Amino acid sequence: MPLLLQQRKLQSQQSNKYQSRVKVTIKKKVFDFTNESKAQTGRKPIIEEMAEKLKIMIERKEIRPVPNKNEIESYKEGKIEWNRGNVFIKSWLDGSKRYGFCYCLSDDTLGVLYNDGSTLTTHDEKHYYYLYQQQHSTGYIESTYIHDQFPANLEKKRHILQQFKCYNVTNLDVDYGTPKASYPTGTHVLKYAVDKNAISFKLSNGVVQFNFFNHNKLILYDGGRKLVFIDENKSLSHHHTIDALYSDNQSLIECIKSGYQMIKAQNEIRLEVLRNERWKRYKKLNTVPLR
């Protein structure tokens, strides 16, 4: 929640690319988050894709309790290895009553989702990633800064991030042996929600994470095909989801089923909101007088 040579090479290339960019200028990128739940490839929204895939795998296990190796292999896609796509939240602090939601990711990136909707992250306190919404727009601006060019108007936000780092190191930090970031990845928390059984998080890398109140943690990624599980004793394991469902780990299986029910409920709420928005647009179009 040992890094392969290929992964190290990729990170080195990306790090060099980033460093050559920030030495010249601070670049900004504008994009729209109204469809932030869609993966960058333009596929279905993450929670819809996960809901569909988890439903198929859970039903398959119920219908065929005895695993068929060849059939199970068809549910798997790609190797299990650490990368940006499975970075998760390893510790957090809810300070939303005052300033925002603070967190530390598994790659040691520190971040704060502020109450104004902006996000500030850093992996080394020398390079910063900042995301904020344009006024009167759904568009967001993404910026990167180096420490000696950090904007004065953001110093208060950086101070909050530094204060959280001190608290996290002393009271919250856990080392799961996961790879650490060597450049600003831009991975950040998009939103979080509290359910009766768990707190769920949605990250910009496509991860959906559940921190259950019984201290188990479930991290779903790759559209729900793969997962990371951290049990109540803080023991971490990595699985293809279909293998986990056919395992004898009942605690893990229950977490998958509970996570699926929460994703299903969230997806139904999302679809209802979309239907209402479409209906409002339809009514507006049909109330415009003809000329």
TORFIMAR-834234 format. One record per atom (N, C-alpha, C, O): residue in three letters; x, y, z. Coordinates in pm, whole numbers, plus 50000, padded with zeros to 5 digits. Layout:
REM residues N
alaXYZ...
***
This chain:
REM residues 291
met500594991150000met500005000050000met500725010950000met500175021950000pro510054946049640pro511174952749571pro510704958449439pro510094950749363leu510884969849407leu510474976649285leu511224970649168leu512434968649178leu510554967749057leu511154961648941leu512054971548869leu511864983748878leu513044966348797leu513984974848724leu513254983348621leu513594994948600gln512254977448556gln511484984748456gln510774996648516gln510705007348456gln510224994648638gln509525005548706gln510505016748743gln510185028548730arg511705012948789arg512705022848825arg513105031148702arg513255043248710lys513265024248588lys513625031148466lys512555040948423lys512865052048381leu511285036848435leu510165045548400leu510135057848489leu509955068948441gln510305055748621gln510285066948714gln511435076448687gln511285088648697ser512615070948651ser513775079248623ser513525088048502ser513845099948503gln512925082148397gln512625089648276gln511635100748305gln511805112048258gln510585097548383gln509575107548415gln510145118548503gln509805130248489ser511035114548596ser511655124348685ser512525134048606ser512475146148629asn513335128648513asn514185137248432asn513375146548346asn513735158248328lys512265141648292lys511375149848212lys510815161248293lys510735172648247tyr510405158048417tyr509855168448504tyr510905178748540tyr510635190748536gln512125174248576gln513165183348619gln513565192848507gln513805204648532ser513635187848385ser514005196448273ser512925206848247ser513205217648197arg511695203648281arg510605212948259arg510615224148362arg510475235848326val510765220848492val510655231048595val511855240448597val511745251548650lys512995236348539lys514135245248535lys513895256848439lys514475267648454val513055254648341val512775264948242val511675274248291val511845286448290thr510555268448333thr509415276648375thr508445268448455thr508555256148460ile507505275148517ile506445268248589ile505265267348494ile504695277548455lys504905255448456lys503835253648358lys502515250948426lys502445245048534lys501475255448361lys500125253048412lys499315245748306lys499485247948186lys498455237148352lys497605229448262lys496165230948307lys495855229448425val495295233848213val493895235748246val493105223748196val493265219548082phe492265218248280phe491425207148238phe490115207448314phe489935215348407asp489205198848274asp487855198648330asp487675186348415asp487995175248371phe487145188148538phe486925176848630phe485465172748638phe485105164748724thr484615178148550thr483205174348557thr483045159448531thr482095153248579asn483975153548454asn483965139148429asn485205132748489asn485795123748430glu485595137448610glu486845132948668glu486825118348701glu487885112348721ser485645112148708ser485585098048743ser485925088948626ser486045076848644lys486085094648507lys486465086448394lys487975084748391lys488715094048424ala488415073348353ala489855071148340ala490365079148222ala489585083348137gln491675081248217gln492255089548113gln492085083247976gln492195090247875thr491835070547969thr491665063947841thr490275066347782thr490015062147669gly489395072947855gly488065075847805gly487095064447825gly486025064347765arg487445054847911arg486525043647935arg485415048248031arg485285060048061lys484625038648078lys483515041848167lys484015048248295lys485185046548332pro483145055848366pro483535060748499pro483995049248586pro483465038148579ile485005052048668ile485655041548747ile484675033448830ile484705021148828ile483785040248905ile482895032648994ile481895024348915ile481455013848963glu481525028848795glu480625020748713glu481345008348661glu480784997448662glu482585010148617glu483374998748570glu483634988748683glu483524976648663met483974994048801met484224985148914met482974977648956met483024965748985ala481844984648959ala480584978248998ala480254966648905ala479834956048950glu480454968648775glu480154958148678glu481084946148694glu480634934648696lys482384948848705lys483354937948712lys483244930048843lys483334917748844leu483044937248954leu482904930349083leu481634921749085leu481634910649138lys480564926949027lys479314919349021lys479514906148945lys479044895648990ile480194906848832ile480444894848752ile481274884648829ile480954872748830met482324889348894met483214880048965met482554874149090met482724862249118ile481814882149164ile481134877149284ile480074866849247ile479954856449311glu479294869849141glu478264860349097glu478884847549042glu478344836649060arg480024848948975arg480694837248921arg481114827849035arg480954815649024lys481644833549143lys482054825449259lys480844818449322lys480934806949363glu479714825549329glu478514819549389glu477934808349305glu477454798349357ile477994810149172ile477454799949081ile478374787949072ile477924776449068arg479704790649068arg480674779849055arg481674780749169arg482754786349153pro481324775249284pro482204776149402pro483544768849386pro484494771849458val483614759449292val484874752349268val485584759449153val485024760349043pro486804764349175pro487484772049071pro487914763748952pro488344752348966asn487784769748834asn488294763848711asn489464772648666asn489274784348632lys490674766948666lys491884774748644lys491844782648514lys492134794548513asn491484776148405asn491474782948275asn490464794448272asn490734805048215glu489304792048333glu488274802448333glu488684814248422glu488454825848387ile489284811248536ile489724821748628ile490794830548563ile490814842648583glu491674824448484glu492734832048419glu492164842648325glu492794852948302ser490974840148271ser490364849848179ser489954862748249ser489744873048184tyr489824862248382tyr489464874148459tyr490684882748493tyr490544894048539lys491864877148471lys493084884148508lys493634892148390lys493494888048274glu494234903248421glu494794911648317glu496064918448369glu495984926948458gly497204914848315gly498464921048357gly499014915248486gly498324908248560lys500284918448511lys500964913648631lys500594922148752lys500134933548739ile500804916448869ile500654923948993ile502004930049029ile502964922849059glu502084943149025glu503304950349059glu502954964449103glu501884969549068trp503844970649177trp503594984249224trp503824994349113trp504814993649039asn502905003749101asn503035014549005asn502145026149049asn501505025449154arg502095036648972arg501285048349008arg499795044949017arg499035051649087gly499395034448945gly497985030948940gly497445024349065gly496235022449077asn498325020649160asn497825014649284asn498365021549410asn498365015749518val498825033949394val499185041949511val497915044349593val496875047849537phe497995042649724phe496805043749809phe497085052749929phe498215057349947ile496075055150010ile496215063350131ile496665054250245ile496005044450278lys497805057650306lys498255049450419lys497955056050554lys497895049150655ser497765069250557ser497355075950680ser496625088850645ser496835094350537trp495775093450734trp495005105550706trp494535112050836trp494525105950943leu494135124650822leu493605132250935leu492515141550882leu492775149650793asp491325140350936asp490215148850892asp490205161950971asp489805162351087gly490655172450905gly490635185750965gly489685194850891gly489875206950888ser488645188850830ser487755196350743ser486925206950817ser486395216050753lys486805205950949lys486085216151023lys486845229351025lys486265239951048arg488175228551001arg488995240651005arg489615244050869arg489515255350823tyr490245234150804tyr490975237350680tyr490845226950570tyr490785230650453gly490795214050603gly490665204150497gly491015190050540gly491195187350659phe491105181050444phe491395166950468phe492865164250434phe493285166250320cys493635159850533cys495075157550516cys495345142550500cys494655134250560tyr496345139150419tyr496625125050397tyr498085122850356tyr498765131950309cys498525110650374cys499835106350326cys499625093850242cys499005084250287leu500125093950119leu499955082650028leu501035072250050leu502025074650119ser500845060649991ser501775049550010ser503145052249949ser504115045549984asp503235062149858asp504545065849802asp505175077449878asp506125083649831asp504625080449996asp505095091050087asp504755105150039asp505295114950092thr503885106349942thr503385119649903thr502435124650010thr501505117550050leu502665136950055leu501765143450151leu500815152550077leu501215159149981gly499555152950120gly498595161350051gly497505166550143gly497245160950249val496875177350098val495715182750168val494655186350064val494925193449967leu493445181150084leu492285185350006leu491605196250089leu490925193250186tyr491805208950050tyr491335220250130tyr489835222250114tyr489215217450018asn489265229350208asn487815231650207asn487345239750086asn486165239450052asp488265247150022asp487875254849903asp487945246349776asp487745251449666gly488245233249791gly488285224249677gly489645222849613gly489825214549523ser490625230749656ser491975229849599ser492755218649667ser492375213749773thr493865214649603thr494725204049655thr496175208249642thr496585213849540leu496955205649746leu498395207949743leu499095195249790leu498745189749894thr500075190649712thr500815178549750thr502315180949733thr502735189649657thr503105172949803thr504565172949786thr505105159349828thr504565152949919his506145155049763his506785142349801his508115144749872his508655135549934asp508645156949863asp509965159549921asp510105173549981asp511195177250025glu509025181349982glu509025195050030glu509955204249949glu510305215149993lys510325199649831lys511085207949736lys510275210449609lys510425220649543his509435200849577his508575201949459his507115200549503his506775191849583tyr506275209349449tyr504875209849491tyr503955208949370tyr504235214249262tyr502855202049391tyr501795200749291tyr500565207649347tyr500145204749460tyr499965216849269tyr498815224349318tyr497695223749215tyr497915225449095leu496495221349264leu495315220149178leu494205228749236leu493865227449354tyr493625237449155tyr492535245849204tyr491545248649092tyr491885247748973gln490345251949131gln489265254149034gln489235268748989gln489385277949069gln489025270548860gln488855283948807gln487535289848856gln486535282748869gln487555302748882gln486345309348930gln485285309548821gln485575312348704his484035306548860his482895306148768his483125296248653his482725298848539ser483755284948683ser484035275048580ser484155261248642ser484435259848761thr483925250948559thr484145237148605thr485585232848580thr485985221948621gly486355241448512gly487725238048481gly488655239548600gly488435248048686tyr489685231248604tyr490695231848709tyr492045235348648tyr492325232148533ile492875241948726ile494225245248683ile495215237048765ile495155236648887glu496115230448695glu497125221948756glu498475228848743glu498885232248632ser499175230848854ser500455237848853ser501495230048930ser501175222449022thr502765231848893thr503875226148968thr504835237349004thr505095246148923tyr505355236949126tyr506275247049175tyr507485240649242tyr507385229749299ile508635247449234ile509775243449314ile509835252649435ile509265263649431his510505248349542his510365254849672his510725269749671his510085277549740asp511745273849592asp512145287749594asp511315296549502asp511535308649494gln510345290549431gln509425298249347gln507975296349393gln507035298949318phe507825291749516phe506475289149567phe505735302349588phe506295311549648pro504485303449539pro503745316049549pro503455320249693pro503105311949777ala503615332949721ala503395338249857ala501955336449901ala501695334250019asn501015337249807asn499605336249843asn499195321949882asn498075319749928leu500105312249863leu499815298449901leu500585294050025leu500535282350063glu501295303350087glu502115299750203glu501295294050318glu501755284850387lys500105299350339lys499265294150447lys498915279450422lys498895271350515lys498635276150297lys498305262350264lys499525253350281lys499415241950326arg500695258550244arg501905250550263arg502195248450411arg502665237750451his501915258450493his502125257150637his501245246050695his501695238250779ile499995245350649ile499085234650694ile499645220950655ile499595211550735leu500175219950533leu500775207450487leu501985203650573leu502155191950607gln502805213450607gln503985210850692gln503585206550833gln504215197850892gln502535212850885gln502065209151018gln501535194851020gln501755187451116phe500845191050913phe500355177250905phe501515167450897phe501445156650956lys502575171050825lys503735162050815lys504295158950954lys504585147450986cys504435169151035cys504965167351171cys504065158051253cys504545149251324tyr502755160251242tyr501805152051317tyr501815137651264tyr501745128051341asn501895136251131asn501855123051069asn503055114651110asn502905102851143val504245120551107val505465113251142val505405108251285val505855097151315thr504855116551374thr504825113051517thr503705103451554thr503895094851640asn502545104851489asn501355097751537asn500715087851440asn500015078751484leu500935089351310leu500145081551216leu500935072551122leu500425062151079asp502135076251089asp502865070050979asp503075055050998asp503405050351107val502865047750888val503075033150883val503905030150759val503635035750652asp504885021650770asp505705017850656asp505285003950607asp505524993950674tyr504655003550489tyr504214990850431tyr505234985250332tyr504984975050268gly506384992050318gly507404987250225gly507084989950080gly507604983149992thr506224999650053thr505835003049916thr506835012849854thr507515020049928pro506945013249721pro507885022349655pro507555037049685pro506395040649702lys508605045249693lys508435059349726lys508545067949599lys509285064649507ala507825078949598ala507845087949483ala509175095149473ala509735099449574ser509695096449351ser510935103849328ser510695116449246ser511635123549210tyr509435119149215tyr509035130949140tyr507565133749170tyr506885124749218pro507055145649144pro505635148549172pro504725140849075pro504665144148957thr504035130949124thr503185122649038thr501835129049007thr501205125748907gly501395138049093gly500075144249074gly498945135849129gly497785139849119thr499245124149186thr498195115849245thr497655122749370thr498425127149456his496325123649379his495725130649492his494325125249520his493755117949439val493785128849635val492435124649673val491415133549604val491515145849610leu490445127449539leu489375134949474leu488215137449569leu487675148549576lys487835127049641lys486685128249733lys486705116849833lys487405106849815tyr485925118449938tyr485785107650037tyr484375108150094tyr483715118550091ala483925096850145ala482565095750198ala482555086050315ala483355076750321val481645088450408val481525080050528val480275071450516val479175076550495asp480445058450531asp479345048850530asp479245042850670asp480105045450755lys478225034850694lys478055028850827lys479155018850860lys479415016150977asn479805013050756asn480825002950781asn482245007650751asn483205001450797ala482385018450675ala483725022350632ala483745036750582ala482715043050559ile484965041750567ile485195054350497ile485755050750360ile486715043050351ser485165056050255ser485635053150120ser486335065350062ser485955076750088phe487365062649982phe488145073149918phe488235070449769phe488295058949725lys488235081049693lys488445080049549lys489655088349512lys489695100249543leu490645082249447leu491875088949412leu491945091749262leu491245085549183ser492785101249226ser492895105449086ser493535094748997ser493425095548875asn494195084749055asn494815073948977asn493865062348951asn494285052048896gly492585063748988gly491605053248964gly491405043749080gly490615034449070val492115045849189val491965037349308val490705041049384val490385052749400val489985030849430val488875032749524val489255024749649val489485012749642gln489305031649760gln489795025649884gln488735025949993gln487985035550006phe488695015150071phe487765014150183phe488555011550311phe489245001350322asn488445020450406asn489005018250540asn487855014350632asn487075022850676phe487755001450660phe486644996450741phe486884999650888phe488025000650934phe485805001050961phe485905004551102phe486434993151188phe486734995051306asn486554981051129asn487184969851201asn488684969351173asn489364959651208his489204980151110his490644982151083his491164974550961his492364974850936asn490314967750887asn490724962150759asn490674973150653asn489874982450661lys491554972050553lys491594981650443lys491564974250310lys492284964350292leu490744978850219leu490644972950086leu490914983749983leu490254994149982ile491894981349895ile492264990849791ile492004984249657ile492714974849620leu491024988849583leu490684983349453leu491284992049343leu491245004349352tyr491854985649241tyr492404993349129tyr492304985049000tyr491854973649001asp492744991148891asp492644984648760asp491204980648731asp490924969548686gly490284989948759gly488884987348732gly488254976848821gly487174971748790gly488914973548932gly488414963249024gly488994949449000gly488674940049072arg489864948248899arg490464935148869arg491514931048971arg491744919148992lys492144940949033lys493214937949130lys492934945449259lys492154954949262leu493584941049366leu493364947449496leu494574945849586leu495404936849569val494634954749683val495574953749795val494724952649920val493744959849937phe495114943450008phe494374941450133phe495314943150251phe496404937350254ile494894951250348ile495644953050472ile494734948850586ile493684954850607asp495144938650658asp494274933550764asp494434941550893asp495204951150899glu493714937650996glu493694945051121glu495054945051192glu495304953251280asn495934935751151asn497294935251207asn498304942751121asn499504941751142lys497794950251022lys498614958350931lys499494949850840lys500554954250796ser499034937750813ser499734928950719ser499174931250578ser497964930350558leu500044934350483leu499624937950347leu499784926150252leu500784918950257ser498794924250164ser498874914050060ser498274919449931ser497414928349934his498744914049819his498374919049686his497734907649608his498254896449609his496584910149541his495844899149479his495184903349348his494874915149328his494984893649260his493954894949157his492624892849231his492524883849315thr491634900749201thr490384900249276thr489714886549267thr489164881649365ile489764880449150ile489124867449133ile489814856849220ile489154847949274asp491144857849235asp491864848549323asp491464850749468asp491304841149544ala491304863449507ala490914866549645ala489544860649677ala489334855649787leu488624861449581leu487274856149605leu487274840949621leu486414835449689tyr488244834249559tyr488334819649570tyr489304815249681tyr489574803349696ser489804824949757ser490724821449866ser489934816949989ser488704817149989asp490654813050092asp489994809150218asp490054820550321asp489804818350439asn490394832550275asn490454844250362asn489064850650369asn488724859250288gln488274846450466gln486894851150477gln486804866050506gln485864872650462ser487754871250579ser487764885550610ser487934893650482ser487254903750463leu488834889350395leu489054895950268leu487824895050178leu487424904850116ile487234883350172ile486034881350089ile484904890450134ile484224896550052glu484694891350265glu483644900050317glu483914914650285glu482984922250256cys485174918650289cys485524932450253cys485214935350106cys484724946050072ile485514925550020ile485224927349877ile483724928949855ile483274937749781lys482944920349919lys481484921049903lys480924934049960lys480044940149901ser481434938250075ser480974950950134ser481374962750047ser480604972050027gly482614962249995gly483064972849905gly482224973649780gly481894984549733tyr481864962049726tyr480994961749608tyr479644968249636tyr479154975949554gln479054965349751gln477754971149785gln477844986349797gln476914993449757met478944991449852met479105005949864met479335012449728met478785023149700ile480135005949642ile480355011149507ile479055011049428ile478745020549356lys478295000249441lys477004999049374lys476065010349416lys475405016449331ala476005013149547ala475135023749598ala475595037449547ala474765045749509gln476915039849548gln477435052549500gln477175054349351gln476875065349306asn477295043449276asn477045044149132asn475575047049103asn475265054549011glu474685041149182glu473245043849164glu472915058549193glu472095064549125ile473555064149295ile473365078349325ile473865086949209ile473205096549169arg475035083349156arg475605090849043arg474685090448922arg474465100748857leu474145078748892leu473255077348777leu471965085148797leu471435090948702glu471465085448921glu470245093148950glu470485108048930glu469635115148877val471635112848972val471995127048952val472065130148804val471575140548761leu472675121248726leu472775123348581leu471395123748516leu471145132048429arg470505114748559arg469155114448503arg468415127448534arg467725132948448asn468565132448656asn467915145048694asn468465156748615asn467715165648574glu469765156948592glu470365167748515glu469875167548370glu469595177948312arg469785155548313arg469285154448175arg467835158848165arg467425165348069trp467055155148267trp465655158948267trp465495174048277trp464635179848210lys466325180448359lys466275195048371lys466635201848239lys466005211648200arg467655196448171arg468045202148040arg466935200247938arg466685209047857tyr466275188647943tyr465185185847850tyr464025195547872tyr463475201047776lys463665197648000lys462565206748031lys462905221047990lys462045228447942lys464165224848009lys464575238347973lys464475240547823lys464035251047778leu464895230447746leu464815231547600leu463375232347551leu463075239147453asn462495225347621asn461105224947578asn460245236247634asn459055236947605thr460825245047713thr460075256647763thr460475269547694thr459925280147721val461455268447602val461865280347526val460795283247422val460485274547340pro460195295547422pro459125298747327pro459625299247184pro460735303547156leu458785294647094leu459125294946951leu458985309046897leu458105316446941arg459815312646804arg459745326146743arg459555325046593arg459465335246524
***
